[in-house]
Amino acid sequence: MSEEERIKEILMEQLKLDENSIDRDVSIDSLAIDSLELMELLVTIEEEFDISLDDAQLKKMETMGEMCDYILETIRDER
């Protein structure tokens, strides 16, 4: 499983979404993710990939694709 596929799987599990809900073009705002859910998601991703994410940076993301790209970039930068 690729890193991107694993991120998508974590998003589906943590946010209880189906695969269509986390398309790269889907607006994060449209998913109505509250701050607690976002923090739990960040912790899970950080633990899974042994990385540190900037929650302020993630809050600036508008789409699921932007969020995924930022996470993948962080994974590559920290390895």
C-alpha positions, 0 to 999 in steps of 0.5 A, spaced: 500 500 500 502 506 498 503 512 503 497 516 499 493 510 499 494 509 507 493 516 508 486 515 505 485 509 509 486 513 515 482 519 513 476 514 512 477 510 518 478 516 523 472 521 519 468 515 518 467 517 511 466 513 504 471 513 499 468 518 495 467 523 500 475 524 500 476 525 493 482 530 492 477 536 490 473 535 496 473 541 500 475 540 507 469 545 510 464 541 506 466 535 511 464 539 517 471 536 521 471 539 528 477 541 531 477 535 536 476 530 530 482 534 526 487 533 532 485 526 533 487 525 525 493 529 526 495 524 531 494 518 528 497 520 521 503 522 525 504 516 529 503 512 523 508 515 519 513 517 525 512 525 522 510 531 526 505 536 522 504 543 523 496 543 525 496 551 523 499 549 516 493 544 515 488 548 518 490 553 511 488 547 507 482 547 503 481 541 499 483 533 501 488 533 495 492 539 499 492 536 505 494 529 502 500 533 498 502 536 505 502 530 509 506 526 503 511 532 502 512 532 510 513 524 510 518 525 504 522 531 508 522 527 514 525 521 512 
